[in-house]
Amino acid sequence: MCTISRGKIGKILKSTSTCIFENLAFEEHIFRTHNVERSGEVLLMWSNRPSVVIGRHQNPWVEVNLPFAKETNIEIARRHSGGGTVYHDQGNLNISLLTTHAQHCRPKNLKFISDALNSNFTVQIVPNSRDDMELQPGNRKCSGTAARIAKGQAYHHLTLLIDADLEILKKSLKSPFRDQIESNATRSVRALAVGFLREDDGNASVEGAEMAISEVYRKLFEQSQFETIDVSSKIAANPEILKILEELKSWKWIYGKSPKFQFSGENGQEIEVKDGLIMGTDQRFSTDF
């Protein structure tokens, strides 16, 4: 466990947006512009409409069931942090903790979050060595972690499954093209078991988890503030956030950012793909669905 101490000021921000692209853009904007040493640490929380979010160095054709996502209107997004692919919906709470690089400590964050949830709900959540959180008994993964570090600042963000349709979650993360692609892209490590808080405590809710985590977070600081943020309005009024949003929604970022790969078609055809384009052409790679 890290021994570093926290700063004196903590700010809690709750986004009202349910758009994955807006929330990722706002998170990235805070990371780039909020000076933690001067203005304090930040806890940002939000929930999205159904979305699959891949890590910065991943391949969506490997990680996502693209035909199923298209049929069911599940958004596909690529975040700025590394790590594996996750499914979001409004039964999931996204938690992002912005600190200085020196104060970045995932185990310490997971301890205060799991303690808050265990104290407020009839659940037993235990962080593991991979910086996931699991429901016990059964080692049921209910939270995955990723991080971004640059220019002396860091954020640690994580999912928290509170209510979930596990069939939709599993199906959306099972790509039918996974075994047809060779690539050095980061591949997700699938959990042997997945769980959510309402399995163990029917009274668990996203709102209750937000309150529980916020109350414990406040106590870590000499001063704390809570603010509900209309992220959609913030973006509309800020060209810098709008630019981040437009990049996150672009085909070039979601698909073209994929590391170079080779696709083996069912007819034995081998297709080389770089920057999302079939090599030697300007044609975007696409599977037939």
N, C-alpha and C positions, 0 to 999 in steps of 0.2 A: 504494500500500500504506500502511496506517495505521502511524504511528510510536509509538503508545501502548504502554506496557509493561504486563505482567500484575501481579497482586497477588502476595503471598508464599505464600498457601495455596490449594491446589487439591484438591477432593474429587471422587472418581469414584464414581458410583452406578450399579449395574446392576440393573434391574428384572427380577424373575422372572415378572411377569404377561405374558400374551399377549393381554390384552383392551385394545383401543384406547381405550375409555372410561376404564378404570382408569389407564392410562398418561398420557393427556392430563390427567386430574384430578390425578394426583400431580405432574406437571410444573407445572400451574397453581398448585397449593398451594405448591410450592417457590418459585415466582416471587413469590407474594404474601407469604410468611412468612420466607424465608431472607434474612438481611441479609448481602449480599456483602462490604461494607466491613468488617464485624466478623468474619464467619465464613469468608470466602474464596469463590472461584469454584467453580462446580459443572459437571461433565460428567455428564450423565445419558444412559444408553443402554438401548434396549429393542427388542424385535421383537413384532409382533402377528399374530394370526390374520388371514385375508384381510379387508381393509377398504379402503374408499375414503374419503379424508379431504379435505373441501373447506375452502377458506379462509373466514375470518370473514365476508367481504362477497360471498360467491358464492351461486349458485342451484343446488340439487341437481338440479332438473329439466333444467337446461342442461348440467351437468357430468358427471352420472352416468348410466350405463345402468341405470336403476332396475329394469326387468323382469329383466335378466340378473342383477343383484345379488340380487334376491329369489329367483330360481330356484337360485342357487348359494350362498345363505347368506353373501353378502358384506355385512359391516356398513357402514353409512353414518354418518359422523361429521362434525361441524363443529368445527374448532379455534378457538382464540382469536386466533391470528395471521392476518395477511392472506396474500396470495399465491394460488397456483393449486392445483388438485386433484391429489392423488397417490394411487397404489395402494400398499398395504402388504400384505406377508405375511411369513412367517417366513424368507424368503430375503432380506429387506430389513432393514437396521439403521437405526434411528432414533437420531439424535445430537442432543442439546440442550446448548448451552453457555450457562450463566447468568453474567453479568458485571454490573458497574455500567454505566450508560449511557455514561459517559466511556470505558470500556474496550471497548465494543461495537465489534467490527471483523470483519466477515464475511470480507474477503479474507485477513486474517491467520489466521483460523480454518481457512479452506479450504486455505491453504498447508500448515499443519502436518498436517492430515488427509491431503491428497494425498501429501505427502512420506512420511508413515508408511506409506501403502498401497503406494506405488511402491517403497519400500525392502524391503517384506516379501513382495510378490507380483510376478509377472512381468506387470506392467501399466504403462500410461502414462496417468495421470489428470492432466488439466489443468483448473484452474478457469477460467471465462470471465468476461466483463464483466457477465453477468446474475447472477453468484454461483451459477451451476450448476457442476457438475463433469462433464467429458466424458472418455470413453475415446478415446484416439487409437491408430491412425488412424481416421478416419471421423466425428469429432465426435459420438460416440454418448453421449447424455446418460445418466448413471448416478446423478445426485444433483441434487435441487432444494432450494432454500433458502427459508425464511420467517423472520420475526422479530416480536417483540413488545417494546415499550418503554413503560414507565410508572413514575412515581414514583422516578426515578433508577436504575432497574434495567432490564436487557434480557436477553432470551434470543434466541439464534440457533439455530434447529433445522433439520435437514436429513435427507433420506432418503439411503440408500446401497444401490443394487441390487447384491447379491452373487450371488444365484441367482434366476432369474425365468422364469416362463412368459409370454413377451411377448404371446402371443395373448390370454390371460386379462387381462393388464394393459391392452392396447389396447381390448379389447371392453368392459371395465368402465368405461372412460373415454369411450366413444362413445355419447352420449345420442341416442336416436331422436327426441327432442323439441326438440333444440337449435335447429333452424331455425324452430320454431313459436313461439318465445318472444322478445319484445322487452323488454329490461331494461337498466338502468344497472349491474347487478351486474358485478363483476370477472369477466372471462372468462379462462380458462386459455389460455396460449400453448403450443400443442402442439409438441413437439420433432420435428425432421425425422427424427432417428434416435435410437433408445434402445438402450442396451447394459447389460451387467452383468459383474461382474468374472470370473465363471467362464467366460465366453466366451473370455477371453484367458489365464486361468490356472485350470486345472481343480482346483488345490489351494486356491483361495480359499474361505473359509468365513466365516460370521458370527462365529463364536468367534475365528477368527484375526484378523479385522478389529478386533474389540473389544480384543484383546490388543495389537495393533500401535498402535492409536490411544491406548490407555491408557498404554502405555510412553512414548510421545512426550509426551503431556500431562503426565505426572509430572515430566518433566525441565524443564518450563516454570516450576516453582515450587520454592521453598526447602523447603516441606513439602507432602506429599501423602498422601491416605488413599484406600483402596478399600473399598467396602461393597456387598454384595449385599442388595437390598431386597425383602422380601416385601410387595409393594405391596397385594395383596388384604387382608392382615392389617392393614396400616397404615390402609387406608380403613375397615375394619370397626371399628377402635378410635378413629377420629377423625371426629366429626360434621361438622367443617368440610370435610374432603375428601369425605365422603359427600354433602354438599350440592352441591359442585361436580360430582361424578359424576352425581347425579340430574339436574342441569341439562343436562349434556352429552348425556345419554341421552333427553332429552325431545323430543317432536315440536315443541314451541314453539321450541327452540333449533336443531334440525337443519333443519326446514323453515320454521317461522314466522319465523325470523330473516332469511329471504331478502328482499332489496330488492323493492319493488313491481315487478310485471311484468304483461305482457299476453300471453295465450296464444291463438293462432289455431287453432281446431279444424279438422278436415278438412272439416266441413260448412259452413265459412265463419263459424262462430260465434266472436265475440271475447269473451274472458273476462278481466276485470280482477282481479288478485290482490294483496292487501296483507296482510302479516304471515302469509302462507300461507293466508289465507281469501279466498273469493270475495267481492268487494266488495259491500256491502249485505246480507250474510248472515253467519251464524255457521258456514257450511259450509267445511270444509277442502278446499282444492284438491287434486284427484287426477286423474291421467290414467287412461284405461281400459286396465289391463293386469292 
